Amino acid sequence: MQKDGNDAVYTAPLRHVREAAYRYRKPLRETPSTMQKALSGDRGRGIVRDYAGIEGVAAWRYLPALGWGMVVKIDIAEALAPAMQLRRITYLALGFFLMLSGIAAYFLGRGLSRPIRNLTGVADRIAAGDLSQRAPQEKIDELNRLARAFNHMTDALADARHNLEAQVEARSQELREISSLQGAILDQAGALVLVLDREGRIRRFNRACEKLTHYSFAEAEGRFVWDFLLTPEERESVHEEAFNAFARNPHALRASHTNYWVARDGTRRLIEWSNTLLLDERDEMAFMVGIGIDVTEKRMAEAALQESEQRLSAAQRIAQVGSWELDLGSGKLTWSDEIFRLFEVDKATFGVSYEAFLSAIHPEDRGRVNRAYTDSLATRTPYEIAHRLLMPDGRIKWVNERCETFYDAQGAALRSCGTVQDITERKQAEEALRLYANVFEHSGEAILITDSGNRILAVNPAFTHLTGYAIDEIRGDNPRILASGQTPAETYQAMWTALNETGYWQGEIIDRRKDATLYPKWMSISAVRDADGHITHFVASFTDISERKAAEAQIRHLAYHDALTGLLNRFSLQSQLEQALAAARREQRALAVIFLDLDRFKTINDTLGHAVGDALLKEVARRLRDNMRESDIVARL
């Protein structure tokens, strides 16, 4: 039995109480004296009354290693049954002898009563428990036989008592060994073992608990867990929940939970608990046993792994790179979350397999991708391939794949690992660059590119054709090598102002070719800026407008001159005549106007033809122009 406050708890089965182990308890003052003596540290043996009020032969002692009191007993009726039987026989014999003595008193006299009294006294002392008593030998044969039988019975009782004590001692030793083994198991167990009584006080605290908390069992015994082992933020809530459970619904304590324990030095450890209950004979909770495992490092590792996976997933999402692994033994294909995003499929419903992967590839690329993988397995070399994905809505995605296969010592393929990267934007950029390169190379306009320091970086073939300069001749030079010196400085100032303010300028300038010939050109310049708004390049495109300028001059000439003779036409004559008249009036001088007509000109046209007539008009116009001053006006009406 074990002392629990003012109660005694029976820790072993009882003969007269069913399922009493760890369940049957009584107030200590109501227990038999042998139990009280054993729990108080005494040891002894004798005939006493047990917990059921039955008289018996008992031995008791205190087990300091466990803090238990041990009482081993056998009912007196069972232990002294042979003695009691012998006593009854003796009394019967005594009555018989008394009866005979009354009849034969005259013959036997007083000499016969003394042996019988001696035998009765021995029987009484043996019945009281003194098995060392022996019946004396008498002179009468019948009494001697009775004494020998009596002594034989006493020897048998002594042997039985000795065997009983040996059994009690053996059982006690077995219980001590079991208790010692249980204690050793609890102390050596890596798990935390905590036993609480029905009030929630600590009654067992194994060595693992001591090592983790730095509190000894002596310091923890009788205390509440929430008073010194829980974190401040959990202390009140756990106290309230545990109090309600212990008081109202102890069976609710049968559960698993996780909480932090705080060691003496303030260290926090995360513990996973699994609780069970020990019930008494009334099916009520006697003790709660909690088995705990320190999962601090496990949770930290899980958190670190989860954080690492989240970082990897984020990195893959940012880089648009997914990873996969194919177990060649089981055929199981595993994708990272990024691949599901790249393939635009639902992770929960999409059945990942090599066949499903191939079906997502553009039909024109499917065979090429499959051959790349199978050839890689055959040659045991990694591979890299770019191919298209066909989205359900018809869109095309470009991805770049890398794969490497791992083999065992015998050369058998075990697993393939690889990455998938979305290169759609890169492919689009490459297509755009190819388009721009084609535009650059085949443009009819001359194109010149400089850096921010205005050093020539590239020119296109049209530039070389127009200026005569190849890129190798002018790379790194300033475009001013093309200047003719005839473009006004104000034009260049306006150009740089516009480029710095708006990033664009267009206008007409005159430049010089490699062969020193001058030509007018119409030029557009754009400034290219980086993400920070800084100018990185200038792109200039221009065309030779010599023909256009000549055409414009011809148009202007035809607008004011006669097409045949080159003299001023009627419109120009009117304008210049008005100016001359206004000047004459202003200067108060005379102005002469001569009107000439060609006689018989129609006859010439009719007889000699219009070609002769035109030639005549041209000659007349030349002679008039040659004989007039520069300030004079000659016109054809």
C-alpha positions in Angstrom: 0.0 0.0 0.0 1.0 3.6 -0.5 0.3 6.7 1.7 -1.6 9.4 -0.2 -2.1 12.4 2.1 -4.4 11.1 4.9 -5.5 8.1 2.8 -3.9 4.7 2.2 -4.0 3.3 -1.4 -3.8 -0.4 -1.9 -1.3 -1.2 -4.6 -1.8 -5.1 -4.7 -4.9 -7.3 -5.3 -7.0 -8.0 -2.2 -8.8 -11.3 -1.5 -12.0 -9.8 -0.2 -12.1 -6.6 -2.5 -12.4 -7.0 -6.3 -9.9 -5.0 -8.5 -8.5 -3.2 -5.6 -5.0 -2.6 -7.0 -4.4 1.2 -7.2 -8.1 1.8 -6.9 -9.1 0.9 -3.3 -8.3 3.6 -0.7 -9.4 4.2 2.9 -8.6 6.8 5.5 -5.3 5.9 7.2 -6.8 6.0 10.6 -9.4 3.3 9.6 -6.9 0.9 8.3 -5.7 -2.1 10.4 -2.9 -1.4 12.8 -0.5 -3.6 10.8 -0.9 -1.2 7.8 -0.4 1.8 10.0 2.7 0.3 11.5 4.1 -0.7 8.0 3.5 2.8 6.7 5.1 4.3 9.8 8.3 2.4 9.1 7.8 -0.5 11.6 8.2 -4.2 10.8 7.0 -7.4 12.6 4.6 -10.3 12.6 1.8 -11.7 14.6 -1.9 -12.6 14.7 -4.1 -9.6 13.9 -7.3 -8.5 12.3 -7.2 -7.4 8.7 -9.0 -4.7 6.7 -12.1 -7.0 6.5 -12.1 -7.7 10.3 -10.9 -11.3 9.8 -8.3 -12.6 12.2 -5.1 -13.8 10.5 -1.4 -14.5 10.7 0.5 -11.5 9.2 4.0 -10.1 8.6 4.6 -6.4 7.8 7.4 -4.1 6.8 8.1 -0.7 5.2 9.7 -0.4 1.7 11.6 2.9 1.8 12.7 2.7 -1.9 9.1 3.0 -3.0 7.6 4.7 0.1 5.2 1.7 0.4 4.1 -0.4 3.4 3.8 -4.1 2.7 1.6 -6.5 4.7 1.4 -10.2 3.9 -1.2 -12.3 5.8 -3.2 -15.5 5.8 -6.5 -16.0 7.6 -6.1 -17.7 11.0 -8.8 -20.1 10.1 -6.8 -21.2 7.1 -3.4 -21.1 8.8 -4.4 -22.9 12.1 -7.1 -25.1 10.6 -5.1 -28.3 11.5 -4.5 -26.9 15.1 -8.1 -26.1 15.5 -9.1 -29.5 14.3 -6.7 -31.0 16.7 -8.0 -28.8 19.5 -11.5 -30.0 18.8 -10.3 -33.6 18.8 -8.5 -32.8 22.0 -11.6 -31.4 23.6 -13.6 -34.4 22.4 -10.9 -36.7 23.8 -10.8 -34.6 27.0 -14.5 -35.0 27.4 -14.2 -38.7 26.6 -11.4 -39.0 29.2 -13.4 -37.0 31.7 -16.3 -39.2 31.2 -14.0 -42.2 31.6 -12.3 -40.6 34.5 -15.6 -40.2 36.3 -16.3 -43.8 35.7 -12.7 -44.9 36.4 -11.8 -42.2 38.9 -11.7 -44.7 41.5 -9.2 -46.8 39.5 -7.1 -44.0 38.0 -7.2 -41.4 40.8 -5.4 -38.1 40.8 -2.4 -39.4 38.8 -4.4 -39.3 35.5 -5.6 -35.7 35.6 -2.2 -34.0 35.6 -1.0 -35.3 32.1 -4.4 -34.2 30.6 -4.1 -30.7 32.0 -0.6 -30.5 30.6 -1.8 -31.5 27.2 -4.7 -29.0 27.4 -2.3 -26.2 28.3 0.0 -27.1 25.4 -3.0 -27.1 23.0 -4.1 -23.6 24.3 -0.6 -22.1 23.8 -0.3 -23.6 20.3 -3.8 -22.2 19.5 -2.5 -18.8 20.7 0.3 -19.1 18.1 3.2 -20.5 20.0 4.2 -23.4 17.8 7.3 -24.2 19.8 5.2 -26.0 22.4 5.4 -29.8 22.6 3.3 -32.3 24.6 5.4 -34.2 27.3 5.7 -38.0 27.2 3.6 -39.8 29.8 3.8 -43.2 31.4 0.4 -44.2 30.0 0.6 -45.6 26.5 -2.6 -44.0 25.3 -1.5 -40.6 26.5 1.9 -41.1 24.9 0.3 -41.9 21.6 -1.9 -38.8 21.9 1.1 -36.7 22.8 3.1 -38.0 19.8 0.1 -37.3 17.5 -0.2 -33.8 19.0 3.5 -33.1 18.6 3.4 -34.4 15.0 0.5 -32.0 14.3 2.5 -29.1 15.9 5.5 -29.9 13.8 3.3 -29.9 10.7 1.9 -26.5 11.7 5.5 -25.1 12.3 6.5 -26.3 8.9 3.5 -24.8 7.4 4.2 -21.5 9.2 7.8 -21.6 8.0 6.7 -22.2 4.4 4.1 -19.4 4.7 6.7 -17.0 5.9 9.1 -18.1 3.2 6.3 -17.6 0.6 5.6 -14.2 2.1 9.2 -13.2 2.0 9.5 -14.5 -1.6 6.4 -12.6 -2.7 7.7 -9.5 -0.9 11.0 -9.9 -2.7 9.2 -10.3 -6.0 7.2 -7.2 -5.3 10.3 -5.3 -4.4 12.0 -6.5 -7.6 8.9 -5.5 -9.7 8.7 -2.2 -8.0 12.4 -1.7 -8.5 12.1 -2.7 -12.2 9.1 -0.3 -12.6 11.1 2.5 -11.0 14.1 1.7 -13.2 12.0 1.6 -16.3 10.3 4.9 -15.5 13.6 6.5 -14.6 15.5 5.2 -17.6 12.7 5.9 -20.1 13.4 8.6 -22.5 9.8 9.8 -22.4 8.5 12.1 -19.6 6.3 10.3 -17.2 4.0 12.3 -15.0 1.5 10.9 -12.5 -1.2 13.3 -11.0 -3.7 12.4 -8.3 -7.4 13.2 -8.5 -6.7 16.8 -7.3 -4.1 17.3 -10.0 -1.1 17.2 -7.7 2.2 15.6 -8.9 2.7 12.0 -7.4 5.3 10.7 -9.8 8.0 12.6 -11.7 10.5 10.4 -13.5 14.2 11.2 -14.1 13.4 12.4 -17.6 11.2 15.1 -16.1 13.9 16.0 -13.6 16.5 16.3 -16.4 14.3 18.5 -18.6 13.0 20.8 -15.8 16.0 20.8 -13.5 13.5 20.1 -10.6 13.9 17.0 -8.5 11.0 14.8 -7.7 11.2 15.9 -4.0 10.7 19.5 -5.2 7.8 18.7 -7.5 5.9 16.1 -5.4 2.5 17.4 -4.3 2.7 20.6 -6.4 0.4 21.6 -9.3 2.0 21.6 -12.8 0.5 25.0 -13.7 2.1 26.6 -10.6 5.7 26.3 -11.8 6.1 24.4 -15.1 3.8 26.3 -17.6 4.4 29.5 -19.4 2.8 32.6 -17.9 0.5 33.0 -21.0 -0.8 29.5 -20.6 -0.9 29.2 -16.8 -4.3 30.7 -16.1 -6.2 29.1 -19.0 -4.7 25.6 -18.3 -5.4 26.0 -14.6 -9.0 26.8 -15.2 -9.5 24.0 -17.8 -7.6 21.4 -15.7 -9.5 22.4 -12.5 -12.9 22.0 -14.3 -11.8 18.6 -15.8 -10.5 17.2 -12.4 -13.6 18.4 -10.6 -16.4 17.8 -13.1 -15.3 15.5 -15.9 -12.0 13.6 -15.3 -12.6 11.4 -18.3 -12.0 14.5 -20.5 -8.4 14.3 -19.4 -8.0 11.2 -21.7 -6.6 13.2 -24.6 -3.5 14.3 -26.4 -2.3 17.9 -26.3 0.8 20.0 -26.7 2.1 22.8 -24.5 5.3 24.4 -23.3 7.1 23.5 -20.1 9.4 26.1 -18.5 12.5 24.7 -16.9 14.1 26.2 -13.8 16.5 28.2 -15.9 13.7 29.7 -18.0 14.3 27.4 -21.0 11.0 26.6 -22.9 10.5 23.1 -24.3 7.5 22.0 -26.4 6.0 18.7 -25.1 3.5 16.4 -26.8 1.4 14.7 -24.1 -0.7 11.5 -24.2 -2.8 11.0 -21.1 -4.6 8.0 -19.6 -6.5 7.4 -16.4 -6.2 4.8 -13.6 -9.7 4.1 -12.2 -10.7 2.9 -8.7 -13.3 0.3 -7.9 -16.0 2.8 -8.4 -14.7 3.6 -12.0 -13.6 7.0 -10.8 -10.3 8.5 -11.5 -7.6 7.6 -9.0 -4.6 8.8 -11.0 -3.8 10.4 -14.3 -0.7 9.2 -16.1 0.8 11.5 -18.7 3.5 10.3 -21.2 5.3 13.2 -22.8 7.8 13.6 -25.6 10.0 16.6 -26.1 9.3 17.7 -29.7 11.1 21.1 -29.5 13.8 20.2 -32.0 11.4 18.3 -34.1 9.0 21.3 -34.4 12.0 23.6 -35.0 13.2 21.3 -37.7 9.7 21.1 -39.2 9.4 24.9 -39.0 12.8 25.3 -40.6 11.9 22.8 -43.3 8.6 24.5 -43.9 10.3 27.9 -44.1 12.9 26.4 -46.5 10.2 25.0 -48.7 8.3 28.3 -48.6 11.5 30.1 -49.6 12.2 27.6 -52.3 8.7 27.9 -53.6 8.9 31.7 -53.6 12.3 31.6 -55.3 10.9 29.2 -57.9 7.9 31.4 -58.4 10.0 34.6 -58.8 12.4 32.8 -61.1 9.6 30.9 -62.8 11.6 27.7 -62.3 9.8 24.5 -61.2 11.4 21.2 -60.1 10.3 17.6 -60.6 11.5 14.1 -59.7 10.5 10.8 -61.4 10.9 7.6 -59.4 11.8 5.1 -62.1 11.0 2.1 -59.9 7.5 3.1 -59.0 6.8 5.5 -61.9 5.7 8.2 -59.4 6.3 11.7 -60.7 6.5 14.6 -58.2 6.1 18.3 -59.2 6.8 21.4 -57.2 4.1 24.0 -56.9 5.7 26.2 -59.5 5.3 23.6 -62.2 1.6 23.4 -61.6 1.5 27.2 -62.0 3.6 27.0 -65.2 1.3 24.3 -66.7 -1.8 26.1 -65.4 -3.4 23.0 -63.9 -5.0 22.4 -60.5 -2.8 20.5 -58.1 -5.7 18.9 -56.4 -7.3 17.4 -59.5 -4.5 17.0 -62.0 -3.1 13.5 -62.1 0.7 13.9 -62.3 2.4 11.4 -64.6 4.9 11.2 -67.4 2.1 10.6 -69.9 0.1 13.6 -68.5 3.3 15.7 -68.9 3.8 14.7 -72.5 0.1 15.5 -73.3 0.6 19.1 -72.2 3.5 19.6 -74.6 2.8 21.1 -78.1 2.1 18.2 -80.5 4.9 19.3 -82.8 7.5 19.2 -79.9 6.2 16.1 -78.1 8.2 13.5 -79.9 11.4 15.6 -79.7 11.1 16.0 -75.9 10.4 12.2 -75.4 13.4 11.3 -77.5 15.6 13.7 -75.6 14.6 12.0 -72.3 15.0 8.4 -73.6 18.3 9.2 -75.3 19.5 10.7 -72.0 18.7 7.4 -70.2 20.4 5.4 -72.9 23.6 7.5 -72.9 23.5 8.4 -69.2 24.1 12.0 -69.9 22.1 15.0 -68.7 20.1 16.9 -71.3 18.6 20.4 -71.8 15.8 21.2 -74.2 13.5 24.2 -75.0 10.0 23.4 -76.2 6.4 24.7 -76.3 3.4 24.0 -74.1 -0.1 24.1 -75.5 -2.4 25.7 -73.1 -6.1 24.7 -73.0 -7.1 28.1 -74.4 -4.7 27.8 -77.3 -2.0 30.0 -75.9 1.6 28.9 -76.4 4.2 28.9 -73.6 7.9 28.3 -74.0 9.8 26.4 -71.3 13.4 25.3 -70.9 14.0 21.9 -69.3 17.1 20.4 -67.7 17.2 16.8 -66.5 19.7 14.5 -64.9 19.3 10.8 -64.0 20.9 9.0 -61.1 21.9 5.3 -61.1 22.8 2.6 -58.5 26.1 0.7 -58.3 24.9 -1.8 -60.8 24.1 0.9 -63.3 20.3 0.7 -63.0 18.5 4.0 -63.3 16.9 5.0 -60.0 15.4 8.4 -60.4 15.4 11.4 -62.7 15.4 15.0 -61.4 14.9 18.1 -63.4 13.8 21.7 -63.7 11.3 23.5 -65.9 11.7 27.3 -66.5 9.2 29.6 -68.2 11.1 31.3 -71.0 8.1 32.7 -72.8 9.1 36.3 -72.2 12.7 35.5 -73.3 11.5 33.9 -76.4 9.2 36.8 -77.2 12.1 39.2 -76.5 14.3 37.1 -78.8 11.7 37.2 -81.5 11.4 41.0 -81.0 15.1 41.4 -81.2 15.3 39.4 -84.4 12.5 41.5 -85.8 14.3 44.7 -84.8 17.5 43.4 -86.2 15.8 42.7 -89.5 14.2 46.1 -89.4 17.6 47.6 -88.6 19.4 45.7 -91.4 16.8 46.1 -94.1 15.4 49.5 -93.3 15.6 52.0 -96.3 16.5 54.7 -93.9 20.0 55.2 -92.6 20.1 54.3 -88.8 22.9 55.3 -86.4 23.1 54.3 -82.7 25.4 56.0 -80.2 25.9 55.6 -76.5 25.1 58.3 -73.9 28.5 59.9 -74.6 27.5 60.3 -78.2 30.0 57.7 -79.5 29.0 55.7 -82.5 28.1 52.0 -81.7 26.3 50.7 -84.7 25.1 51.7 -88.2 23.0 49.8 -90.7 23.7 49.1 -94.4 21.5 52.0 -95.5 23.8 54.3 -93.5 26.9 52.9 -95.2 25.2 53.2 -98.7 24.2 56.8 -98.0 27.3 58.2 -96.3 30.0 55.9 -97.6 31.2 55.0 -94.1 31.3 51.4 -92.8 30.9 50.8 -89.1 34.6 49.7 -88.6 35.7 53.2 -89.9 33.7 55.3 -87.5 33.0 53.0 -84.5 33.6 55.1 -81.3 33.7 58.4 -83.2 31.4 61.3 -82.6 28.7 61.8 -85.3 30.1 65.4 -85.9 32.5 63.8 -88.4 29.4 63.9 -90.7 28.8 67.6 -90.3 29.2 69.9 -93.3 29.5 73.1 -91.4 26.6 74.6 -93.2 23.9 73.8 -90.6 23.3 76.7 -88.3 24.5 76.3 -84.7 21.0 77.3 -83.5 19.7 74.1 -85.2 22.0 71.9 -83.1 21.2 73.8 -79.9 17.5 73.3 -80.5 18.1 69.6 -81.2 20.0 69.0 -77.9 17.4 71.0 -75.9 14.6 68.9 -77.4 16.4 65.6 -76.7 17.1 66.5 -73.1 13.6 67.7 -72.4 11.4 65.5 -74.5 13.7 62.8 -75.7 12.9 63.4 -79.4 13.9 65.7 -82.2 13.4 65.8 -85.9 14.6 68.4 -88.5 16.6 69.1 -91.6 20.4 69.5 -91.6 23.1 69.4 -94.2 25.8 66.8 -93.8 28.9 65.6 -95.7 29.5 62.2 -97.3 32.8 60.4 -97.1 33.5 61.6 -100.7 33.1 65.2 -99.4 29.8 65.8 -101.3 27.1 67.7 -99.3 23.6 66.5 -99.1 20.5 67.6 -97.2 18.8 65.1 -95.0 15.7 64.8 -92.8 16.7 63.3 -89.5 14.8 62.0 -86.4 16.6 61.3 -83.1 15.2 59.5 -80.1 16.8 59.3 -76.6 16.7 55.8 -75.0 16.4 55.8 -71.2 16.9 53.1 -68.6 14.6 52.3 -65.7 16.0 55.2 -63.7 15.3 57.6 -66.5 19.0 58.1 -67.4 19.8 58.3 -71.1 21.7 55.3 -72.3 21.6 55.6 -76.1 20.6 57.8 -79.0 19.0 56.4 -82.1 19.1 58.5 -85.3 17.4 57.7 -88.6 17.6 59.9 -91.6 17.1 60.0 -95.4 18.7 61.9 -98.2 16.3 64.6 -99.3 18.3 66.0 -102.2 15.8 64.8 -104.8 12.9 66.1 -102.7 14.6 69.5 -102.3 15.2 69.6 -106.1 11.6 68.8 -106.7 10.5 71.4 -104.2 12.7 74.0 -106.0 11.3 72.9 -109.4 7.7 73.2 -108.0 8.5 76.7 -106.6 10.1 77.7 -110.0 7.1 76.5 -112.0 4.7 78.3 -109.6 6.4 81.7 -110.5 7.8 81.1 -114.0 6.7 80.2 -117.5 7.4 76.6 -118.1 8.6 77.2 -121.7 10.7 80.3 -121.6 11.7 80.4 -117.9 10.5 84.0 -117.7 8.2 85.2 -114.9 4.6 84.2 -115.4 1.5 86.4 -115.1 1.2 85.7 -111.3 4.8 86.7 -110.6 4.5 89.7 -112.9 1.5 91.0 -111.0 3.2 90.6 -107.7 6.5 92.2 -108.7 4.8 95.0 -110.6 2.8 95.9 -107.6 5.9 96.0 -105.5 7.7 98.2 -108.2 4.8 100.6 -108.4 4.7 100.9 -104.6 8.4 101.6 -104.6 8.1 104.2 -107.3 5.3 106.0 -105.5 7.3 105.9 -102.3 10.4 107.2 -104.0 8.5 109.5 -106.4 10.2 108.3 -109.5 9.0 107.1 -112.8 8.4 103.5 -113.8 8.5 102.2 -117.4 6.5 99.3 -118.6 7.0 97.8 -122.1 4.6 95.4 -123.7 6.0 93.4 -126.6 4.0 91.2 -129.1 5.4 88.9 -131.7 3.8 89.5 -135.1 2.7 86.6 -137.3 3.6 84.1 -134.6 0.6 82.1 -135.4 1.7 81.8 -139.0 5.0 80.4 -137.8 3.3 77.8 -135.7 1.0 76.8 -138.5 3.6 76.7 -141.3 6.7 75.5 -139.4 5.2 73.7 -136.5 4.9 74.2 -132.7 8.4 73.1 -132.1 9.8 76.0 -134.2 7.3 78.3 -132.5 8.5 77.2 -129.0 12.1 77.6 -130.1 11.4 81.1 -131.3 9.8 82.0 -128.0 12.7 80.7 -126.0 15.2 82.6 -128.2 13.3 85.9 -127.8 13.1 85.3 -124.0 16.9 84.7 -123.9 17.7 87.9 -125.8 15.4 90.0 -123.7 16.9 88.6 -120.5 20.5 89.1 -121.8 19.8 92.7 -122.6 18.0 93.7 -119.4 19.4 94.6 -116.0 19.2 92.3 -113.0 16.8 94.6 -111.4 14.5 94.7 -114.4 11.5 92.4 -114.8 10.9 90.3 -117.9 7.7 88.2 -118.0 5.6 86.3 -120.5 1.9 86.8 -120.5 
